Amino acid sequence: MNAHRVETVIRQDRTVVLMDLPFRAGEPVEIMICHRASKRRVIHCVPVKYLNPTEPMAREDWSLSQ
């Protein structure tokens, strides 16, 4: 599969225009559109401090259903 990524915005009339694609005219393509989160929503990493990293964990702390 030859993939090509393009970032654009939805026009006022709710259409998308893609130009200068690296495919030949008449070549079949598949198009998938995904919402891109704003850069303002990026969650910054918070440092984690392990108080006792070598201490054993309690059995109930291993539960995956939280």
C-alpha positions in Angstrom: 0.0 0.0 0.0 1.3 3.4 -1.0 0.1 5.8 1.8 0.2 9.6 1.6 -0.7 11.9 4.4 -2.3 15.4 3.9 -3.4 17.8 6.5 -6.1 20.3 5.6 -9.2 22.0 7.0 -12.9 21.6 6.2 -14.1 24.4 4.0 -17.1 26.6 4.9 -19.3 24.5 2.6 -18.2 21.4 4.5 -16.0 20.1 1.6 -12.4 19.0 1.4 -10.1 19.7 -1.5 -7.0 17.6 -2.0 -4.4 18.8 -4.5 -1.0 17.6 -5.9 -1.5 14.0 -4.8 1.2 11.5 -5.8 -1.2 9.2 -7.6 -2.0 8.9 -11.3 -5.3 10.1 -12.8 -7.8 7.3 -12.7 -6.0 5.3 -10.1 -8.3 3.9 -7.4 -7.6 5.2 -3.9 -9.1 4.9 -0.5 -9.7 8.0 1.6 -10.0 8.0 5.4 -10.7 11.2 7.3 -9.8 11.6 11.0 -10.4 14.5 13.3 -7.1 16.0 14.4 -7.0 17.3 18.0 -5.8 20.8 18.5 -2.3 21.3 19.7 -3.7 23.2 22.6 -5.2 19.9 23.9 -1.8 18.3 24.3 -1.3 16.8 27.8 2.1 17.6 29.1 4.1 14.9 30.9 4.0 15.0 34.6 7.1 13.7 36.5 6.3 10.6 38.5 8.2 9.8 41.7 8.3 6.3 43.0 8.7 6.2 46.7 9.5 2.5 47.1 10.0 1.1 43.6 11.5 -2.2 44.8 8.8 -2.9 47.4 6.4 -5.7 46.6 2.8 -4.8 45.5 -0.3 -5.9 47.3 -2.3 -8.6 45.4 -5.3 -6.4 45.1 -3.2 -3.7 43.3 -2.8 -6.1 40.3 -6.6 -6.1 39.6 -7.3 -5.0 36.0 -10.9 -4.1 36.6 -10.7 -0.6 38.2 
